[in-house]
Amino acid sequence: MGKLLTAVIYVLLVLVLIVSGILVLPAYRKYKNTKQEVVSLQADLDRVKAEYLTLQQEVHDLQHNASAIEKVAREQYHLSREGEVIYIYSE
């Protein structure tokens, strides 16, 4: 009777381990996928923050620096100072 009881306990233990593995495996996979998504989103956030800081610096320069305004006027709108001649070369 003692050997039978021991065998039953071992079988039940194995069944409990198998069932726990079956129940835990999908949660673990979901955890790994979520962790990868968090890493990806963090990289996107870092990229957007860097872009934001760059744009914020450009806005500050345009608000407080006359040479930044002149640079935009010359490059984007082809404006010049009085008496200057602008040559535009096409490549």
N, C-alpha and C positions, 0 to 999 in steps of 0.2 A: 504494500500500500504506500510506503514511503517513497519508493522509486516512481510510482505512478503519479503521485502528487508533485514530485519534483519535476517530472516530465511535463505535466500540465502547466506548472508555473513557468517553465522555460518556454513552452509554446505560447502561452499568453504574453510573456515578456516580448518575444519575437514579434507577435502580432501587434502589440502596442507600439513597438519601435517602427514597424512598417507603416502603420496607420499614421503615427506622428510624422514620419518622413513625408508621407503623401500629403498631409495637411500643411506642413511647413514649407515644402518646396515651392508651391505657387507664391506664397507670401515672400519668400526669399528672392525669387525671380522678379517680382514686382518691386521689391526694395532695390535691387541692383539697377533695374531700368529707371526707377525714379532718381536714384543717385546719379546715373549718367545724365539724365535730363537736367538735374540741378547744376552739374558741372557745365553743361552746354549753355544753360541760361545765364550762369555766372560769367562765362566768357562773353556772351552777347552783352550783358550788362556792363562789363568792363569796357568793351568796345564803344558802346553808346555813351558811357561817361566820358571817355577820352574825346569823342567827337563833340560832346556838349561843351567840354572845357575849351576846346579849340574854337568853337563858334562863339562862346562867351568872350574869349580873348579878342576875336575879330570885332565883335560888337563894341567892346570897350575901346579898342583902338579907333574904330570909326567915330565913336562919340568924343574921344579926347585927343586924337592925333590927326592933325591936318594932312600930314604926309600919307597916312593910310587912305584918307578920302581922295587925295590926289591920285594915288596909285590905282584905285578903283575907277576913277573917272578916266584916266588915261587908258587902262587895259580893257575895260568893258565898253566904254562909250566913245573911245577914240577922241577924247577932248584934249585940247592943248592950251597952252598959255598964249596970250596975244603975241603974235610975231613968230611963233614956232610953226614949223611945217612937219606934218606927219607923213611918213612913208609907210605904206602897208605892203608887205611882201607876201605873196601867196606861194605855198610850197607845192 
